[in-house]
Amino acid sequence: MALINSNDAIAYPDDSYENMQRVSKENNYPFPYLYDETQEVAKQWGAVCTPDFFGFDKELTLQYRGRLDSSGKEARSDARRDLIIAMQEILDTGKGPSEQIPSMGCSIKWKQ
């Protein structure tokens, strides 16, 4: 797993790579936090919001695009963990779930 920030850090300095690295360390994220400075990754994958989750199989074929969980805007401990369930299904069967609920969040801050 990796996090990729594609937001325009010049227009939105809170979304800068340096600031997101700090957030990652403060929250003890156990995975790399990367920066898509050109926004090409977001464009190629069709990302539209933050967060937007993508799950790939071992051949790097996209098998899941959807939400993290069923919490909505407020985190809930009893939320259905859609991303974890999807990744387990990909591991077990090689395919993502047939039903995938889109992510919701803030729009990506595109460069002009």
C-alpha distances in whole Angstrom, upper triangle without the diagonal:
4,7,10,13,16,19,22,22,26,27,25,25,23,20,20,17,19,20,16,15,18,17,13,16,18,15,14,10,9,6,8,9,11,14,15,19,21,19,19,15,16,19,18,16,18,16,19,18,16,13,13,10,10,9,10,12,13,15,12,15,14,14,13,14,15,15,13,16,20,20,21,22,23,20,22,21,23,20,19,16,15,11,11,15,13,11,13,16,14,14,17,19,17,17,16,18,21,21,19,20,19,17,19,19,21,22,20,22,24,26,29
4,6,10,13,16,19,19,22,24,21,21,19,16,16,14,16,16,13,12,15,14,11,14,16,14,13,10,9,5,5,6,7,10,12,15,17,16,16,13,14,17,17,15,17,15,17,16,14,12,12,10,10,11,12,14,15,17,14,16,15,16,15,15,15,15,14,17,21,21,22,22,23,21,23,23,24,22,21,18,17,13,14,17,16,14,17,19,17,17,21,22,20,20,18,21,24,23,20,20,19,17,19,18,19,19,17,19,21,22,26
4,7,10,12,16,15,19,20,18,18,16,13,13,11,14,14,10,10,13,12,9,13,15,13,13,9,10,7,6,5,6,8,10,13,16,14,15,12,12,15,16,14,15,13,15,13,10,9,10,9,10,12,14,17,18,19,16,18,16,17,15,14,15,14,13,16,20,19,19,19,20,19,21,22,24,21,21,18,17,14,15,19,17,16,19,21,19,20,24,25,22,22,20,22,24,23,20,20,17,15,16,15,16,16,14,16,17,19,23
4,6,9,12,13,16,18,16,16,15,11,12,10,13,13,10,11,14,13,12,15,17,16,16,13,14,11,8,6,5,5,6,10,12,10,11,9,9,12,13,12,13,11,13,12,10,9,10,10,11,13,15,18,19,20,16,18,16,18,16,15,15,15,15,19,22,21,21,20,22,21,24,25,27,24,23,20,19,16,18,21,19,18,22,23,21,22,26,26,24,23,21,23,25,24,21,20,18,15,16,15,15,14,12,13,14,16,20
4,6,9,9,13,14,12,12,11,8,8,7,11,11,8,10,13,12,12,15,17,16,17,14,16,13,11,7,6,5,6,8,11,9,11,10,9,12,14,13,14,11,12,11,8,9,10,12,13,16,18,22,23,23,20,21,19,21,19,16,17,16,16,20,22,22,21,20,22,21,24,26,28,25,25,22,21,18,21,24,22,21,25,26,24,26,29,30,27,26,24,25,27,26,22,21,18,15,16,14,12,12,9,10,11,13,17
4,7,8,12,12,11,12,13,9,9,9,13,13,11,14,16,16,15,19,20,20,21,18,20,17,14,11,9,6,5,6,8,5,8,8,6,9,12,11,12,9,10,10,9,10,11,13,14,17,19,23,24,24,20,21,19,21,19,17,17,18,18,21,24,23,22,21,23,23,27,28,30,27,27,24,23,20,23,26,24,23,27,28,26,27,31,31,28,27,25,26,27,26,23,22,18,16,16,14,12,11,7,8,8,10,13
4,6,9,9,7,9,10,6,8,9,13,12,11,14,16,15,16,19,20,20,22,19,21,19,17,13,11,9,8,8,9,7,11,11,9,11,15,14,14,11,11,10,9,11,12,15,17,20,22,26,28,27,24,24,22,24,22,19,19,19,19,22,24,23,21,20,22,23,27,29,30,27,28,25,24,22,25,28,26,26,29,30,29,30,34,34,31,30,27,28,30,28,24,23,19,16,16,13,10,9,6,5,6,8,11
4,6,6,6,8,10,7,8,10,13,13,13,15,17,17,18,21,22,22,24,22,24,22,19,16,14,10,9,8,9,8,12,13,12,13,16,17,16,14,13,13,12,15,16,19,20,24,26,29,31,30,27,27,25,27,25,22,23,22,23,26,28,27,25,23,25,26,30,32,34,31,31,29,28,26,29,31,30,29,33,34,32,34,37,37,35,33,31,32,33,31,28,26,23,20,19,16,13,11,8,5,6,5,9
4,6,5,5,7,5,5,7,10,10,10,13,14,15,16,19,20,20,22,21,23,21,18,14,13,10,10,8,11,11,15,15,14,16,19,20,19,17,16,15,14,16,18,20,22,25,27,31,32,32,28,29,27,29,27,25,25,24,24,27,29,28,26,24,26,26,30,32,34,31,32,30,29,27,29,32,31,30,34,35,34,35,38,39,36,35,33,34,35,34,30,28,25,22,21,18,15,14,11,8,10,9,12
4,5,6,9,9,8,11,12,12,14,16,17,18,20,22,23,24,26,24,27,25,22,18,16,13,13,10,12,13,16,18,17,18,21,22,22,20,19,18,17,19,21,24,26,29,30,34,35,35,31,32,30,33,31,28,28,27,28,30,32,31,29,26,29,29,33,35,37,35,36,34,33,31,33,36,35,34,37,39,37,39,42,42,40,38,36,37,38,37,33,31,28,25,24,20,17,16,13,10,11,9,11
4,6,9,9,9,13,15,14,15,18,19,19,21,23,24,24,27,25,28,26,24,20,18,15,15,13,14,14,17,19,17,18,22,22,21,19,18,17,16,19,21,24,26,29,31,35,36,36,32,33,31,33,30,27,27,26,27,29,31,29,27,24,27,28,32,34,36,34,35,33,32,30,33,36,34,34,38,39,37,39,42,43,40,39,36,37,38,36,32,30,26,24,22,19,15,14,12,8,9,8,10
4,6,6,7,11,12,11,12,15,16,15,18,20,20,21,23,22,25,23,21,17,16,14,14,13,15,14,18,19,17,18,22,22,21,18,16,15,14,16,18,21,24,27,29,33,35,35,31,32,29,31,29,25,25,24,24,26,28,26,24,21,23,25,28,31,33,31,32,30,29,28,30,33,32,32,35,37,35,37,40,40,38,37,34,35,36,34,30,28,24,21,20,16,13,12,11,8,10,10,12
4,5,5,9,9,8,10,13,13,13,16,18,18,19,22,21,24,22,20,16,16,13,14,13,16,16,19,20,18,21,24,24,23,20,19,17,16,18,20,23,25,28,30,34,35,35,32,33,31,33,30,27,27,25,25,28,29,27,26,23,25,25,29,31,34,32,33,31,31,29,31,34,33,32,36,37,36,37,41,41,39,38,35,36,38,36,32,30,27,24,22,18,15,16,14,11,13,13,15
4,6,9,9,6,8,11,11,10,13,15,15,16,19,18,21,20,18,15,15,13,15,14,17,17,20,20,19,21,24,23,23,20,19,16,14,15,18,21,23,26,29,32,34,35,31,32,30,31,28,26,25,23,22,25,26,24,23,20,21,22,26,28,30,28,30,28,28,26,28,31,31,30,33,35,34,35,39,40,38,36,34,34,36,34,30,28,25,21,20,16,14,15,13,11,14,15,18
4,7,8,6,6,10,11,10,12,15,15,16,18,16,19,18,16,12,12,10,11,11,14,13,17,16,15,18,20,20,19,16,16,13,11,13,15,18,20,23,25,29,30,31,27,28,26,28,25,23,22,21,20,23,25,23,21,19,21,21,25,27,29,27,28,26,26,24,26,29,28,27,31,32,31,32,36,36,34,33,30,31,33,31,27,26,22,19,18,14,12,13,10,9,12,13,16
4,5,5,6,9,10,11,12,14,15,16,18,17,20,18,15,11,11,8,11,10,13,13,17,16,16,18,21,21,21,18,18,16,14,15,18,20,22,24,26,30,31,31,27,29,27,29,27,25,24,23,23,26,28,26,25,23,24,24,28,30,32,30,31,28,28,26,28,31,30,29,32,34,32,33,37,38,35,34,32,33,35,34,30,28,25,22,21,18,16,16,13,11,13,13,16
4,6,5,6,9,10,10,12,14,15,16,15,17,15,12,8,8,6,9,9,13,13,16,15,15,18,20,20,21,18,19,17,15,15,17,19,20,23,24,27,28,28,25,27,25,27,26,24,24,23,22,25,28,27,26,24,25,25,28,29,32,30,30,27,27,24,26,29,28,27,30,32,30,31,35,36,33,33,30,32,34,33,29,28,25,22,22,19,17,17,15,14,15,15,19
4,5,5,6,9,10,11,12,14,15,15,17,16,13,10,10,9,13,12,16,17,20,19,19,22,24,24,24,22,22,20,17,18,21,22,23,25,27,30,30,31,28,30,29,31,29,27,27,26,24,27,30,28,27,25,26,26,29,30,33,31,32,29,29,27,28,31,31,29,32,34,33,33,37,38,36,35,33,35,37,36,32,31,28,25,25,22,20,20,18,17,18,18,21
4,5,5,6,9,10,11,12,14,14,17,16,14,11,12,11,14,14,18,18,21,20,19,23,25,24,24,21,21,19,16,16,19,21,23,25,27,30,31,32,29,31,29,30,28,26,25,24,22,25,27,25,25,22,23,23,26,27,30,28,30,27,28,25,27,30,30,29,31,34,33,33,37,38,36,35,33,34,36,35,31,29,27,23,22,19,17,19,17,16,18,18,22
4,5,5,6,9,10,10,12,11,14,13,11,7,9,9,12,13,17,16,19,17,17,20,22,21,22,18,19,16,13,13,16,17,19,21,24,27,28,29,26,27,25,27,24,23,22,20,19,22,24,23,22,20,21,20,23,25,27,25,26,24,24,22,23,27,26,25,28,30,29,29,33,34,32,32,29,30,33,31,28,26,24,20,20,17,16,17,15,15,17,18,22
4,5,5,6,9,10,10,10,12,11,9,7,8,10,13,14,18,18,20,19,19,22,24,23,24,21,22,19,16,16,18,19,21,22,24,27,27,29,25,28,26,28,26,24,24,23,21,23,26,25,25,23,23,22,25,26,29,27,28,25,26,23,24,27,27,25,28,30,29,29,33,34,32,32,30,32,34,33,29,28,26,23,23,20,19,20,18,18,20,21,24
4,5,5,6,9,10,10,13,13,12,10,12,13,17,17,21,21,24,22,22,25,27,26,27,23,24,21,18,18,21,21,23,25,27,30,30,32,29,31,29,30,28,27,26,24,22,24,27,25,25,23,23,22,25,25,28,27,29,26,27,24,25,29,29,27,30,32,31,31,35,37,35,35,32,34,36,35,31,30,28,24,24,21,20,22,20,20,22,23,26
4,5,5,6,8,9,12,12,12,10,12,13,17,18,21,20,23,21,21,24,26,24,25,21,22,19,15,15,18,19,21,23,25,28,29,31,28,29,27,28,26,24,23,21,19,21,23,21,21,19,19,18,21,22,25,23,25,22,24,21,22,26,26,25,27,30,29,29,33,34,33,32,30,31,34,32,28,27,25,21,21,18,17,19,18,18,21,22,26
4,6,5,6,5,9,9,8,7,10,12,16,18,21,20,22,20,20,23,25,23,24,21,22,19,15,14,17,17,19,20,22,25,26,28,25,27,25,26,24,22,22,20,17,20,23,21,21,20,20,18,21,21,24,23,24,21,22,19,20,24,24,22,24,27,26,26,30,31,30,30,27,29,32,30,27,26,24,21,21,18,19,20,19,20,22,23,27
4,5,5,6,9,10,10,10,13,15,19,20,24,23,25,23,23,27,28,26,28,24,25,23,19,18,21,20,22,23,25,28,28,30,27,30,28,29,27,26,25,23,20,23,25,24,24,23,22,20,23,23,26,25,26,23,25,22,22,26,26,24,26,30,29,28,32,34,32,32,30,32,35,33,30,29,28,24,24,22,22,24,22,23,25,26,30
4,6,8,11,13,13,12,16,18,21,22,26,25,28,26,25,29,30,28,29,26,26,23,19,18,21,21,24,25,27,30,30,33,30,32,30,31,28,27,26,23,20,22,25,22,23,21,20,18,21,21,24,24,26,23,25,23,23,27,27,26,28,31,30,30,33,35,34,34,32,33,36,34,31,29,28,24,24,22,22,24,23,23,26,27,31
4,6,9,11,12,12,15,18,21,23,26,25,27,24,24,27,29,26,27,24,24,21,17,16,19,19,21,22,25,27,28,30,28,29,27,28,25,24,23,20,17,19,21,19,20,19,17,15,18,17,21,20,22,19,21,19,19,23,24,22,24,27,27,27,30,32,31,31,28,29,32,30,27,26,25,21,21,19,20,23,22,23,26,28,31
4,6,9,11,11,15,18,21,23,26,25,27,25,24,28,29,27,28,25,26,23,19,18,20,19,21,21,24,26,26,29,26,28,27,27,25,24,23,21,18,20,23,21,23,21,20,18,20,19,22,21,23,20,22,19,19,22,23,21,23,26,26,25,28,31,30,30,28,29,32,31,28,27,26,23,23,22,23,25,24,25,28,29,33
4,6,8,8,12,15,18,21,24,22,24,21,21,25,25,23,24,21,23,20,16,15,17,16,17,18,20,22,23,25,23,25,23,23,21,21,20,18,15,17,21,19,21,20,19,17,19,18,21,20,21,17,19,16,16,20,20,18,20,23,23,22,25,28,26,26,24,26,29,28,25,24,23,20,21,20,21,22,21,23,25,27,31
4,7,9,13,16,19,22,25,24,25,22,22,26,26,23,25,23,24,22,19,17,18,16,17,17,18,20,20,23,21,23,22,22,21,21,21,19,16,19,22,21,23,23,22,19,21,20,22,21,21,18,19,16,15,19,19,17,18,22,21,20,23,26,24,25,23,25,28,28,25,25,24,22,23,22,23,25,24,25,27,29,33
4,7,10,13,16,19,21,20,21,18,19,22,22,20,22,20,22,20,17,15,16,14,15,15,16,18,18,20,18,20,19,20,19,19,19,18,16,19,22,22,23,23,23,20,22,22,24,22,22,18,19,15,15,19,18,16,18,21,20,19,22,24,23,23,22,24,27,27,24,24,23,20,22,21,22,23,21,23,25,26,30
4,6,10,13,15,18,18,18,16,17,20,20,19,21,19,21,19,16,15,16,15,15,16,17,19,19,20,18,20,20,21,20,19,20,20,17,21,24,24,24,24,25,22,25,24,27,25,25,21,21,18,18,21,21,18,21,23,21,21,25,26,24,25,23,26,28,28,25,25,23,21,22,21,21,22,20,21,22,23,27
4,7,10,13,16,15,16,14,14,18,19,17,19,16,18,17,14,13,14,14,15,16,18,20,21,22,19,21,20,21,20,19,19,19,17,20,23,23,23,22,23,21,24,24,27,25,25,21,21,18,19,22,21,19,22,25,23,23,27,28,26,26,24,26,29,28,24,24,22,19,20,18,18,19,16,17,19,20,24
4,7,9,12,12,13,11,12,15,16,15,17,15,17,16,14,14,14,14,15,16,17,20,20,21,18,20,19,21,20,19,20,20,19,22,25,25,25,24,25,24,27,27,29,27,27,23,23,19,21,24,23,21,24,26,24,24,28,29,26,26,24,27,29,28,25,25,22,20,21,19,18,18,15,16,17,18,21
4,6,9,9,11,10,11,14,15,15,16,14,16,15,13,14,15,15,16,18,19,22,23,23,20,21,20,23,21,20,21,21,20,24,27,26,25,24,26,25,28,29,31,29,29,26,25,22,23,27,25,23,27,28,26,27,31,31,28,28,26,28,30,29,26,25,22,20,20,18,17,16,13,13,14,14,18
4,6,5,7,6,8,10,11,12,13,12,14,14,13,14,14,15,15,18,18,22,22,22,18,20,19,21,20,18,20,20,21,24,27,27,26,25,27,27,30,31,33,30,29,26,25,22,24,27,25,23,27,28,26,27,31,31,28,27,25,27,29,28,25,24,21,19,20,18,17,15,12,12,11,12,15
4,6,8,9,10,12,14,15,16,14,16,16,15,17,17,18,19,21,22,25,26,25,22,23,22,25,24,22,23,24,24,27,30,30,28,27,29,29,32,34,36,33,33,30,28,25,28,31,28,27,31,32,30,31,34,34,31,31,29,31,32,32,28,28,24,22,22,20,18,16,13,12,11,10,13
4,5,8,9,9,11,13,14,14,15,16,16,18,18,19,19,22,22,25,26,25,21,22,21,25,24,22,23,24,25,29,31,31,29,29,31,31,34,36,37,34,34,31,29,26,29,31,29,28,32,32,30,31,35,34,31,30,29,31,32,31,28,28,24,22,23,21,19,17,13,12,10,9,12
4,6,5,6,9,10,11,10,11,13,13,15,14,16,16,19,20,23,24,23,20,20,19,22,21,18,20,21,22,25,28,28,26,25,28,28,31,33,34,31,30,28,26,23,26,28,26,25,29,30,27,29,32,32,29,28,26,28,28,28,24,24,20,19,19,18,16,13,10,10,8,8,11
4,5,5,6,8,10,10,13,15,15,16,15,16,15,18,18,21,22,21,17,18,17,20,20,18,20,21,23,26,29,29,28,28,30,30,33,34,36,32,31,28,26,23,26,28,25,25,28,29,26,28,31,30,27,26,24,27,27,27,24,24,21,20,21,20,18,16,12,13,11,11,14
4,5,5,6,8,8,11,13,13,14,12,13,12,14,14,18,19,18,14,15,13,17,16,14,17,18,19,23,26,26,25,25,28,27,30,31,32,29,28,25,23,20,23,25,22,21,24,25,22,24,27,27,24,22,21,23,24,24,21,21,18,17,19,18,17,15,12,14,12,14,17
4,6,5,6,5,8,9,10,11,10,11,11,14,15,19,21,20,16,16,14,17,15,13,14,16,17,21,23,24,22,22,25,25,28,29,30,27,26,23,21,19,22,24,21,20,24,25,22,24,28,27,24,23,20,22,23,22,19,19,15,14,15,15,14,12,9,11,10,12,15
4,6,5,6,9,11,13,14,12,14,13,16,17,20,22,21,17,17,15,18,17,14,16,18,20,24,26,26,25,25,28,28,31,32,33,30,28,26,24,21,24,26,23,23,27,26,24,27,29,28,25,24,22,24,24,23,20,20,17,16,17,17,16,13,10,12,10,12,14
4,6,8,11,14,15,16,13,14,12,15,15,18,19,17,14,13,12,15,15,13,16,19,21,24,26,27,26,27,30,29,32,33,34,30,28,26,23,21,24,25,22,21,25,25,22,24,27,26,23,21,20,22,22,22,19,20,17,17,19,19,19,16,14,16,14,15,17
4,6,9,12,13,13,10,10,9,11,12,15,17,16,12,11,9,12,12,10,12,15,17,20,23,24,23,24,26,26,28,30,30,26,25,22,19,17,20,21,18,18,22,21,19,21,24,23,20,18,16,18,19,19,16,16,14,14,16,17,17,15,13,15,14,17,19
4,6,10,12,13,10,11,10,13,15,18,21,19,16,14,12,14,13,10,12,14,17,20,22,23,21,22,25,25,28,29,30,26,24,23,20,18,21,22,19,20,23,23,21,24,26,25,22,20,18,19,19,18,15,15,12,12,14,15,15,12,11,14,13,15,17
4,6,8,9,6,9,9,13,15,18,21,20,17,16,13,15,13,9,10,12,14,17,19,20,18,19,22,22,25,26,27,23,22,20,18,16,19,21,18,19,22,22,21,23,26,25,23,21,18,19,19,18,15,14,11,10,11,11,11,9,8,11,11,14,17
4,7,9,7,10,12,16,18,22,24,24,20,19,16,17,15,11,11,12,15,17,19,19,17,17,20,21,24,26,27,23,22,21,18,17,21,22,20,21,25,24,23,26,28,28,26,23,20,21,21,19,15,14,10,9,9,9,9,6,6,9,10,13,16
4,6,6,9,12,16,19,22,25,25,21,21,17,18,15,12,11,11,13,15,16,16,14,14,17,18,21,23,24,20,20,19,17,16,19,21,19,20,24,24,23,26,28,28,26,24,21,21,21,19,16,14,10,7,7,5,5,4,5,9,11,14,17
3,5,9,12,15,18,22,24,25,21,21,18,19,16,13,11,10,11,14,15,15,13,12,15,15,19,21,22,19,19,17,16,15,18,20,19,19,23,24,23,25,28,28,26,24,21,21,23,20,17,15,11,8,7,5,5,6,6,9,12,15,18
4,6,10,13,16,20,22,23,20,20,17,17,14,11,9,8,8,11,13,13,12,12,14,14,17,19,20,17,17,15,14,12,15,17,16,17,20,21,20,22,25,26,24,22,19,19,21,19,15,13,10,7,7,6,8,9,9,12,14,18,21
4,7,10,13,17,20,21,17,17,13,14,11,7,7,7,8,11,14,14,13,14,16,16,19,20,21,17,17,14,12,11,14,16,14,15,18,19,18,20,23,23,21,19,16,16,18,16,12,11,8,5,7,8,10,10,10,13,15,18,21
4,7,10,14,17,18,14,14,11,11,8,6,5,6,7,10,13,15,14,16,18,16,18,19,20,16,15,12,10,8,11,13,11,11,15,15,14,16,19,19,18,16,13,14,16,14,11,11,9,7,10,11,13,14,13,17,18,21,24
4,7,10,13,14,11,10,7,8,5,5,7,9,10,13,16,18,18,19,21,20,22,22,22,19,17,14,12,9,11,13,10,10,14,14,12,14,17,17,15,13,11,12,14,14,11,12,10,10,13,15,16,16,15,19,19,22,25
4,7,10,11,9,8,6,6,5,6,9,11,11,14,17,19,20,22,23,21,22,22,22,19,17,14,11,8,10,11,8,7,10,11,8,11,14,14,11,10,8,11,13,14,11,13,13,13,16,18,20,20,19,22,23,26,29
4,7,8,5,5,4,5,7,9,12,14,15,17,21,23,23,25,27,25,26,26,26,23,20,17,14,11,12,13,10,8,11,11,8,10,13,12,9,9,9,12,14,16,14,16,16,16,20,21,23,23,21,25,25,27,30
4,5,5,5,7,6,9,12,15,17,17,20,23,25,26,28,30,27,28,27,27,24,21,18,16,13,13,14,11,8,11,10,6,7,10,10,6,7,8,12,15,17,16,19,19,19,23,25,27,26,25,28,28,31,34
4,5,7,10,10,13,16,18,21,20,23,26,28,29,31,32,30,31,30,30,27,24,21,19,16,16,16,14,11,12,13,9,8,12,11,8,10,12,16,18,20,19,22,22,23,26,28,30,29,27,30,30,32,35
4,6,9,10,13,16,19,22,22,25,28,30,31,33,34,32,33,32,32,30,27,24,21,18,19,19,16,14,16,15,11,12,14,13,10,11,13,17,19,21,20,23,23,24,27,28,30,29,27,30,29,31,34
4,6,9,11,13,16,19,19,22,25,28,28,30,31,30,31,30,30,28,25,22,19,16,17,18,15,13,15,15,11,12,15,15,11,12,12,16,18,20,18,21,20,20,24,25,26,25,23,26,26,28,30
4,6,9,11,15,18,19,22,24,27,27,29,31,29,30,30,30,27,24,21,18,16,17,17,14,13,15,14,11,13,15,13,10,9,10,14,15,17,16,19,18,19,23,24,26,25,23,26,26,28,30
4,6,8,11,14,16,18,21,24,23,26,28,26,27,28,27,24,21,19,15,13,15,15,12,11,14,13,10,13,15,14,11,9,8,12,13,14,12,15,14,15,19,21,22,21,20,24,23,26,28
4,7,10,13,14,16,19,22,22,25,26,25,26,26,25,22,19,16,13,11,13,12,8,9,11,10,7,11,12,11,8,6,5,8,9,11,10,13,13,15,19,21,23,22,22,25,25,28,31
4,6,9,11,13,15,18,18,21,23,21,22,22,22,18,16,13,10,8,11,10,7,8,11,10,8,12,14,13,11,8,5,7,9,9,7,10,10,11,15,17,20,20,19,23,24,27,29
4,7,10,12,14,17,16,18,21,20,21,22,21,18,16,14,10,9,12,12,9,11,14,13,12,15,17,17,15,12,9,10,11,10,7,8,7,8,12,14,16,16,16,20,20,23,26
4,7,9,11,13,12,15,17,16,18,19,18,15,13,11,8,7,11,11,9,11,14,14,14,17,19,18,17,14,11,10,11,9,6,5,4,5,9,12,14,15,16,19,21,24,27
4,6,7,9,9,12,13,13,14,15,15,11,10,9,7,7,10,11,10,12,15,15,16,18,20,20,19,17,13,12,14,11,8,6,5,4,7,10,13,14,15,19,21,24,27
4,7,8,9,11,12,11,12,13,13,10,9,6,6,5,8,10,10,11,13,15,15,17,19,20,19,18,14,14,16,14,11,9,9,7,9,11,14,16,17,20,22,26,29
4,6,8,10,11,9,9,10,10,6,5,4,5,7,8,9,11,12,14,15,17,18,20,21,21,19,15,14,16,13,11,9,10,9,10,12,16,18,20,23,25,29,32
4,6,9,10,9,8,10,9,5,5,7,7,10,12,12,13,16,17,17,19,21,22,23,23,21,17,15,17,13,12,9,11,10,10,13,17,19,21,24,27,30,33
4,6,6,5,5,8,8,5,8,9,10,12,14,15,16,18,19,20,22,24,25,26,26,24,21,19,20,17,15,12,13,11,11,12,15,18,20,23,26,30,33
4,6,7,9,12,12,9,11,12,12,14,16,17,18,20,22,22,24,26,27,28,28,25,21,20,21,17,15,11,11,9,8,9,12,15,18,21,24,27,30
4,7,9,13,14,12,14,14,15,16,18,20,21,22,24,25,26,28,30,31,31,28,24,23,24,21,18,15,14,11,9,8,11,14,17,19,22,26,28
4,6,10,12,10,13,14,16,17,18,20,21,23,24,26,27,29,30,31,31,29,26,24,26,23,20,17,17,14,12,12,14,18,20,22,26,29,31
4,7,9,8,11,11,14,15,15,17,19,20,22,23,25,26,27,29,29,27,24,23,25,22,19,17,17,14,13,13,16,19,21,23,27,30,33
4,5,5,9,10,13,15,15,16,19,20,21,23,25,26,27,28,29,27,24,22,24,21,20,17,18,16,16,16,19,22,24,27,30,33,36
4,6,9,10,13,15,14,15,18,19,19,21,24,24,25,27,28,27,24,22,25,22,21,19,20,18,18,19,22,25,27,29,33,36,39
4,7,9,12,14,14,14,17,19,18,20,23,23,24,26,27,25,22,20,23,20,19,17,19,18,19,20,23,26,28,31,34,37,40
4,6,9,11,12,12,14,16,17,18,20,22,22,24,25,23,19,18,20,17,15,14,15,14,15,17,20,23,25,28,31,34,37
4,6,9,9,9,11,13,14,14,17,18,19,20,21,19,16,14,16,14,13,12,14,14,15,17,21,23,25,28,31,34,37
4,6,6,6,9,10,11,12,14,16,17,18,19,17,14,13,16,14,12,12,13,13,15,17,20,22,23,27,29,32,35
4,6,5,6,9,10,10,12,14,15,16,16,14,11,9,12,10,8,8,10,10,13,16,19,21,22,25,27,31,34
4,5,5,6,9,10,10,12,14,15,15,13,10,10,13,12,9,10,11,10,13,15,19,20,20,24,25,29,32
4,5,5,6,9,10,11,12,14,14,14,11,11,15,14,12,13,15,14,17,19,22,23,24,27,29,32,35
4,6,5,6,9,10,10,12,13,12,9,9,12,12,11,12,15,15,18,20,24,25,26,29,31,34,37
4,5,5,6,9,10,10,10,9,6,6,10,10,9,11,13,14,17,20,23,23,24,27,29,32,35
4,5,5,6,9,10,9,9,7,9,13,13,12,14,15,16,19,21,24,24,24,28,29,32,35
4,5,5,6,8,9,10,9,10,14,14,14,16,18,19,22,24,27,28,28,31,32,35,39
4,5,5,6,7,7,6,7,10,12,12,15,17,19,22,25,28,28,28,32,33,36,39
4,6,5,4,5,5,8,11,13,13,16,18,19,22,25,27,27,27,31,31,34,37
4,6,6,8,9,11,15,17,16,19,21,21,25,27,30,30,29,33,33,36,39
4,6,8,10,11,14,17,17,20,22,23,27,29,32,33,32,36,36,39,42
4,5,8,10,12,15,16,20,22,23,27,29,32,32,32,36,36,39,42
4,7,10,12,15,16,19,20,22,26,28,31,30,30,33,33,36,39
4,7,9,12,12,16,17,19,23,26,28,28,28,31,31,34,37
4,7,9,9,12,14,16,19,22,25,25,25,28,29,32,35
4,5,7,10,13,15,18,22,25,25,25,29,30,33,36
4,6,10,13,16,19,22,25,25,26,30,30,34,36
4,7,10,13,16,19,23,23,24,28,29,32,34
4,6,9,12,16,19,19,20,24,25,29,31
4,7,9,13,16,17,18,22,24,27,30
4,7,10,13,13,15,18,20,23,26
4,7,10,11,12,16,18,22,24
4,7,9,11,15,17,21,23
4,6,9,12,15,18,21
4,6,9,12,15,17
4,6,9,12,14
4,6,9,12
4,7,9
4,6
4
